[in-house]
Amino acid sequence: MNHYKDVEGLPISLISERYSFKINPSAVQANQTMEDRKTGTTTVGVVAKDCVVLAADQRGTMGNIADKDMMKIYKLTDNIATTIAGTVGDSLAIIRFLTAQANLYEIERDTKMTPKALASLLSNVLNANRYYPFMFQPILGGYVNKPELFELTPFGCMIEKNNYAITGSGTHFAMATLDKDYKESMNETDAIELVVKAVSAAKNRDIYSGGDSVTVIVIDKKGYREIDRSEVDKIIKKIKFN
């Protein structure tokens, strides 16, 4: 299958070469079945007054719990980051590509790449591979001149969010918290507390979300920074659920 076609000047062959594999029936037992592997996560993003705040649970699963301190938010540039929900292999392949392309863009043009530009690039890549999709549903956020937040689907749909975005198996539980407590022009402190509360609500009700704590990232005009776990755990201790 030929993938050497361009999407806005981008050779898709640089992303992935997909093949269709067929299993020889004689090579496996007739009564052998594939066990479904249940996976999940909860990631959220919030637009605050002068920043974007991203948060995610820390549970990694492979049929059972494989990791309780997994990183699900990745820095793409000094001012842009993305969460991951889906298959880790596909997610990391996309992240490596986006990081490289963003670095090249900024070196060649001597200017920062905006979150919208990088989200558009990601949307094109995902849509070009829609028949063999990457199992990857990210929230991409950043700050260049203003806070920006985007939610994308594995098929390339890109939606700009002016308030908050949610992905993963714990979406409904986190959404209830965000719907109730989100306010426009929130300050950074309130936004951090809200994302921790939203992810904690999902961890409390969604059996596929969990982990030891919550990862929280803030991106503002100063750039990308991770909130210390001790500060996050203080917020978690104050949260009470029925």
C-alpha positions as CSV (number, residue, x, y, z in Angstrom):
1,M,0.0,0.0,0.0
2,N,1.4,3.3,-1.0
3,H,1.3,6.1,1.6
4,Y,3.7,8.4,-0.2
5,K,1.1,11.2,-0.6
6,D,1.3,14.6,0.9
7,V,-1.1,16.3,3.4
8,E,-0.3,20.0,3.3
9,G,3.3,19.2,2.2
10,L,3.8,16.5,4.9
11,P,4.8,13.0,3.6
12,I,2.6,10.6,5.5
13,S,5.2,7.9,4.9
14,L,7.2,9.5,7.6
15,I,4.5,8.6,10.1
16,S,3.8,4.9,9.6
17,E,3.6,2.2,7.0
18,R,0.6,0.0,7.7
19,Y,0.2,-3.6,6.5
20,S,-2.6,-6.1,6.8
21,F,-1.6,-9.3,8.5
22,K,-3.5,-12.5,8.0
23,I,-3.3,-15.5,10.4
24,N,-2.8,-19.0,9.0
25,P,-5.7,-21.0,10.6
26,S,-3.6,-24.1,10.7
27,A,-1.0,-22.3,12.8
28,V,-3.3,-21.9,15.8
29,Q,-5.6,-24.2,17.8
30,A,-9.2,-24.2,16.6
31,N,-10.6,-23.5,20.0
32,Q,-8.1,-20.8,20.9
33,T,-9.7,-17.4,21.7
34,M,-8.3,-14.0,22.3
35,E,-9.1,-12.5,25.7
36,D,-10.4,-9.0,25.6
37,R,-8.0,-6.6,27.4
38,K,-9.8,-3.8,29.1
39,T,-7.9,-0.6,29.3
40,G,-8.9,2.9,30.3
41,T,-7.7,6.3,31.5
42,T,-9.0,9.8,32.4
43,T,-7.4,13.0,31.1
44,V,-8.7,16.5,31.3
45,G,-7.7,20.0,30.1
46,V,-9.0,23.3,31.4
47,V,-8.6,26.8,30.0
48,A,-7.9,29.3,32.8
49,K,-7.5,33.0,32.7
50,D,-3.8,33.1,31.9
51,C,-2.9,29.4,31.4
52,V,-3.9,25.9,30.3
53,V,-3.9,23.1,32.9
54,L,-3.7,19.5,31.9
55,A,-4.2,16.5,34.2
56,A,-4.3,12.7,34.0
57,D,-4.6,9.6,36.1
58,Q,-1.5,7.4,36.5
59,R,-2.8,3.8,36.0
60,G,-1.3,1.8,33.1
61,T,-3.2,-1.4,32.2
62,M,-2.5,-4.5,30.1
63,G,-5.5,-6.7,31.0
64,N,-4.6,-6.0,34.6
65,I,-2.8,-3.2,36.4
66,A,0.7,-2.8,34.9
67,D,1.8,0.6,36.4
68,K,0.5,2.9,39.1
69,D,2.8,5.8,38.4
70,M,2.5,6.2,34.6
71,M,3.0,9.5,32.8
72,K,0.2,10.4,30.4
73,I,1.1,14.0,29.6
74,Y,4.0,14.7,27.3
75,K,5.8,18.0,26.5
76,L,5.9,18.7,22.7
77,T,7.5,22.1,22.8
78,D,8.3,24.6,25.6
79,N,4.8,25.9,25.3
80,I,2.7,22.9,24.1
81,A,1.8,19.5,25.7
82,T,-0.6,16.7,25.0
83,T,-2.3,14.0,27.1
84,I,-2.6,10.4,25.8
85,A,-5.6,8.1,26.0
86,G,-5.5,4.9,24.0
87,T,-2.8,2.5,22.9
88,V,0.6,3.5,24.3
89,G,2.6,2.4,21.2
90,D,0.5,4.5,18.8
91,S,0.5,7.4,21.2
92,L,4.3,7.5,21.6
93,A,4.9,7.1,17.9
94,I,2.7,10.2,17.2
95,I,4.4,12.2,20.1
96,R,7.9,11.5,18.7
97,F,6.8,12.7,15.3
98,L,5.1,15.8,16.6
99,T,8.0,16.8,18.8
100,A,10.4,16.4,15.9
101,Q,8.2,18.4,13.5
102,A,7.6,21.2,16.0
103,N,11.3,21.5,16.7
104,L,12.1,21.7,12.9
105,Y,9.3,24.3,12.5
106,E,10.7,26.5,15.2
107,I,14.3,26.2,14.0
108,E,13.5,26.9,10.4
109,R,11.1,29.9,11.1
110,D,12.7,31.2,14.3
111,T,9.3,31.5,15.9
112,K,7.2,29.4,18.3
113,M,4.7,27.0,16.8
114,T,1.2,27.7,18.1
115,P,-1.0,25.0,19.7
116,K,-3.5,25.4,16.8
117,A,-0.9,24.8,14.2
118,L,0.4,21.7,15.9
119,A,-3.2,20.4,16.5
120,S,-3.9,21.0,12.8
121,L,-0.8,18.9,11.8
122,L,-1.9,16.2,14.2
123,S,-5.5,16.3,12.8
124,N,-4.1,15.8,9.2
125,V,-2.0,12.9,10.2
126,L,-4.8,11.1,12.0
127,N,-7.3,11.7,9.2
128,A,-4.8,10.5,6.6
129,N,-4.6,7.2,8.5
130,R,-8.3,6.9,9.2
131,Y,-8.7,3.5,7.5
132,Y,-5.8,2.1,9.7
133,P,-6.3,4.5,12.6
134,F,-3.9,5.2,15.4
135,M,-5.6,4.3,18.7
136,F,-4.9,7.7,20.2
137,Q,-7.3,10.3,21.5
138,P,-5.4,13.3,22.8
139,I,-6.0,16.6,24.4
140,L,-3.5,19.2,23.2
141,G,-3.0,22.4,25.0
142,G,-0.5,25.3,25.1
143,Y,0.1,29.0,25.4
144,V,1.5,31.2,22.7
145,N,0.0,34.7,23.0
146,K,-3.1,33.1,24.6
147,P,-4.2,29.8,26.2
148,E,-5.5,27.3,23.7
149,L,-7.0,23.8,24.1
150,F,-8.0,21.2,21.5
151,E,-9.6,17.8,21.7
152,L,-9.0,15.3,18.8
153,T,-10.4,11.9,17.8
154,P,-8.4,9.0,16.3
155,F,-10.0,9.9,12.9
156,G,-8.7,13.5,12.9
157,C,-11.7,15.5,14.2
158,M,-10.3,18.6,15.9
159,I,-12.4,20.7,18.2
160,E,-11.2,23.9,19.9
161,K,-12.4,24.1,23.5
162,N,-12.9,27.4,25.2
163,N,-13.5,25.8,28.6
164,Y,-12.5,22.2,29.2
165,A,-11.8,18.9,27.4
166,I,-12.0,15.3,28.6
167,T,-11.0,11.9,27.1
168,G,-10.8,8.4,28.4
169,S,-13.0,5.8,30.1
170,G,-13.7,8.1,33.0
171,T,-15.1,10.9,30.8
172,H,-18.6,10.9,32.3
173,F,-17.5,11.1,35.9
174,A,-14.9,13.8,35.2
175,M,-17.5,15.7,33.1
176,A,-20.0,15.9,36.0
177,T,-17.4,17.7,38.1
178,L,-16.3,20.0,35.4
179,D,-19.8,20.9,34.4
180,K,-20.6,21.8,38.0
181,D,-17.5,23.6,39.1
182,Y,-15.9,25.2,36.0
183,K,-16.0,29.0,35.8
184,E,-14.7,31.3,33.1
185,S,-11.5,33.2,33.8
186,M,-10.5,30.9,36.6
187,N,-7.1,31.6,38.2
188,E,-4.3,29.0,38.1
189,T,-4.8,27.8,41.7
190,D,-8.6,27.2,41.2
191,A,-8.0,25.5,37.8
192,I,-5.4,23.1,39.4
193,E,-7.8,22.2,42.2
194,L,-10.6,21.6,39.6
195,V,-8.6,19.2,37.4
196,V,-7.4,17.2,40.4
197,K,-11.0,17.0,41.6
198,A,-12.3,15.9,38.2
199,V,-9.6,13.2,37.7
200,S,-10.1,12.0,41.3
201,A,-13.9,11.7,40.7
202,A,-13.1,9.4,37.7
203,K,-10.6,7.4,39.7
204,N,-13.3,7.0,42.4
205,R,-16.0,5.6,40.0
206,D,-14.2,4.3,36.9
207,I,-12.5,0.9,37.5
208,Y,-10.1,1.5,34.6
209,S,-8.8,4.8,35.9
210,G,-6.5,4.9,38.9
211,G,-2.8,5.2,40.0
212,D,-1.1,6.5,43.0
213,S,-1.8,10.2,42.3
214,V,-2.7,12.7,39.6
215,T,-0.3,14.3,37.1
216,V,-0.9,18.0,36.7
217,I,0.8,20.3,34.1
218,V,0.5,24.0,33.8
219,I,1.4,25.9,30.6
220,D,1.5,29.7,30.6
221,K,3.5,32.5,29.1
222,K,6.5,31.3,31.1
223,G,6.2,27.8,29.5
224,Y,5.6,24.2,30.6
225,R,5.9,23.1,34.2
226,E,4.8,20.1,36.3
227,I,3.1,20.6,39.6
228,D,4.9,18.9,42.4
229,R,3.3,15.7,43.6
230,S,3.2,16.8,47.2
231,E,1.1,19.8,46.2
232,V,-1.3,17.6,44.3
233,D,-1.6,15.1,47.1
234,K,-2.6,17.9,49.5
235,I,-5.5,18.8,47.2
236,I,-6.5,15.1,46.9
237,K,-6.6,14.8,50.7
238,K,-9.2,17.6,50.9
239,I,-11.5,16.0,48.4
240,K,-14.4,14.0,49.7
241,F,-16.7,11.8,47.7
242,N,-19.8,9.9,48.7
